[in-house]
């Protein structure tokens, strides 16, 4: 009974005296004594620091490589046959009809015209060549700086054969072609081409008549004879 009365006085003392009568090893709360903190300082609750949201940047989708434009006379042509297929219709007004064949392209070497010591390339479509004449697209080898090859498209023509002439224009040798027109090869057209900075363009021509039509006193010495 005496012990209970003492405990009640202790609680009353906590409420009235602010825990002055309580042993230093204990503190009072409204619920009763608890163990004292080591620093015995009132702790003020603090608001937790906000945690930033984790942002993941999406990796941009790879942009498809743009289709390179068809090379011009000033650009390197990496795939001659693909370039020829793209040009053929515009140059000859006919589709490159043999494109589905395994080997539709006929490659013919042209002696060096750009002065780099390498032969040039002419491309024809085999099924569009006549008995003697073929449509041809001309690509010069065009050595670039450092010795790398840089083929360039420089023109289109029809011919049975071509000659490289000594005269030059804009850095490329002139060409002379012969387009046969029957009569055992004695009738046809010689055409001289010069490079205009972009492509070979016709400069002049010589028309050769068929010898079977009779003598031709004005026949150009360039024209083939009947022998």
Rosetta blueprint (number, residue, H / E / L):
1 X L
2 X H
3 X H
4 X H
5 X H
6 X H
7 X H
8 X H
9 X H
10 X H
11 X H
12 X H
13 X H
14 X H
15 X H
16 X H
17 X H
18 X L
19 X L
20 X L
21 X L
22 X L
23 X L
24 X L
25 X L
26 X E
27 X E
28 X E
29 X E
30 X L
31 X L
32 X E
33 X E
34 X E
35 X E
36 X L
37 X L
38 X L
39 X L
40 X L
41 X L
42 X L
43 X L
44 X L
45 X L
46 X L
47 X L
48 X L
49 X L
50 X L
51 X L
52 X L
53 X L
54 X L
55 X L
56 X L
57 X L
58 X L
59 X L
60 X L
61 X L
62 X L
63 X L
64 X L
65 X L
66 X L
67 X L
68 X L
69 X L
70 X L
71 X L
72 X L
73 X L
74 X L
75 X L
76 X L
77 X L
78 X L
79 X L
80 X H
81 X H
82 X H
83 X H
84 X H
85 X H
86 X H
87 X H
88 X H
89 X H
90 X H
91 X H
92 X H
93 X L
94 X L
95 X L
96 X L
97 X L
98 X L
99 X L
100 X L
101 X L
102 X L
103 X L
104 X L
105 X E
106 X E
107 X E
108 X E
109 X E
110 X E
111 X L
112 X L
113 X L
114 X L
115 X L
116 X L
117 X L
118 X L
119 X L
120 X E
121 X E
122 X E
123 X E
124 X E
125 X E
126 X H
127 X H
128 X H
129 X L
130 X L
131 X L
132 X L
133 X L
134 X E
135 X E
136 X E
137 X E
138 X E
139 X E
140 X E
141 X L
142 X L
143 X E
144 X L
145 X H
146 X H
147 X H
148 X L
149 X E
150 X L
151 X L
152 X E
153 X E
154 X E
155 X E
156 X E
157 X E
158 X E
159 X E
160 X L
161 X E
162 X E
163 X E
164 X E
165 X E
166 X E
167 X E
168 X E
169 X E
170 X L
171 X L
172 X E
173 X E
174 X E
175 X E
176 X E
177 X E
178 X E
179 X E
180 X E
181 X L
182 X L
183 X H
184 X H
185 X H
186 X L
187 X L
188 X E
189 X E
190 X E
191 X E
192 X E
193 X E
194 X E
195 X E
196 X L
197 X L
198 X L
199 X L
200 X E
201 X E
202 X E
203 X E
204 X E
205 X E
206 X E
207 X E
208 X E
209 X L
210 X L
211 X H
212 X H
213 X H
214 X L
215 X L
216 X L
217 X L
218 X L
219 X L
220 X L
221 X L
222 X L
223 X L
224 X L
225 X L
226 X L
227 X L
